[in-house]
Amino acid sequence: MTLDFFEVVHTQRSIRKFKPDPVPEEALWKMIDAAIRAPSGSNSQPWAWLIVRDEAKRKVIADAVRAGVGDLEKALAEAEKLETEWQRRMRRASVTFRWNVTSAPVLVIPCLVNLTSPTRDVNSLFAGSSIYGAVQNMMLAARAQGLGTVLTTFNIAIEDVIRKEFGLPDDAKPVAVIPVGYPDGQSFGPTTRKPVESVTFWDGWANTRPRA
């Protein structure tokens, strides 16, 4: 079944629970092929896509992520001390997912490589403009094929582990860790967002208008 583009966009959700079913290699090729259609500074295409299917290598990533959580029960107890139910729910989901990250049969690690435009500084805010559009393309292509994803920044805390385990060259900078798989117990569907009218300004800041 082919999904309409807007259906894909409006039903894409962050999926954190995955079935163990393998992801077809062709589905992964389609995801990356969609990713590389995105724009980049000076069309430099400063990216590479590390696909991790090997169970032992995924476990290395998972162990490093879990180490950042510490004791699971303690982390969940700390989550219950947050002020609002929304905060508590988000923290519980984050902690639990980090503890079970290997439930995804595939991890994709997008990397900036030899960045030259719009900046050479891979840590600059502007660096992301040359890859995160491609990351979203990839995630939408996953959704179109019935695959779930979630954008995480685990890479920040475990970059040294990623570099050592996968032999990244000095000019490669991991920018995300994206689990991929078929949803288990979660479903795609409408997402809750602020009304589009409240965040769209016309010809001047805070100039809103009703949508016809």
C-alpha positions, 0 to 999 in steps of 0.5 A, a space after each residue: 500500500 502506498 501512503 499519501 505524503 501528507 498521511 506519512 507526515 501526519 502519522 509519523 510518531 517516535 516509536 520506542 518499542 520494536 518487534 524483533 523481526 528483521 528489517 529488509 535490506 531493500 527497505 534500508 536502501 530506500 531510506 538512505 536513498 530518500 535521505 540523500 535527496 535532501 539539500 545541503 550547503 553548496 550541495 556538498 552532501 557531507 554525510 555518511 550513513 552507518 547501518 548497524 545490524 550486528 547484534 554484538 555491535 548493537 549491544 556495545 551501543 546499548 551498554 554504553 547508553 545504559 551506563 549513562 542511565 545507571 540503576 534503572 529502578 533509581 532512575 524511574 524513581 527519580 522520574 516520579 519526582 518531576 512536577 507534572 504528569 507530562 514530565 514524569 511520563 516523558 522521563 519514564 519513556 526516555 529512561 525505559 527506552 534507553 534501557 531497552 534500546 537493543 530491542 530495535 533490530 537496526 540502528 542508523 548513525 548519520 554522520 557529517 563527513 568533511 563538512 565545508 558548508 555552511 560552516 567547517 565547524 561540526 559543532 556549530 548550530 549551522 552544521 545541522 542544516 546540512 544533514 538533519 533535513 536528510 535525517 527527516 527524509 530517512 525517517 519519513 521513508 521509514 514510516 512510508 514502509 511501515 517502519 518506526 524510528 525515533 531520533 535520539 542524541 545518544 551519540 553525544 554521550 557515547 561518541 568515543 564508544 561509537 568512534 572506537 567500535 566502528 572505526 570512524 575517521 577524524 572527519 566523521 561526526 555522528 549526529 544521531 542514533 536512530 533505532 529502526 524496526 517494526 512497531 511493537 505495541 505502538 501504532 502510527 497515528 495523528 500526533 498532538 501539536 500546537 495549532 498551526 495558526 498559533 505558530 504561523 506569523 504573516 508579514 510580522 512577528 505575532 501577526 496571526 490569522 485564521 486558516 480558511 
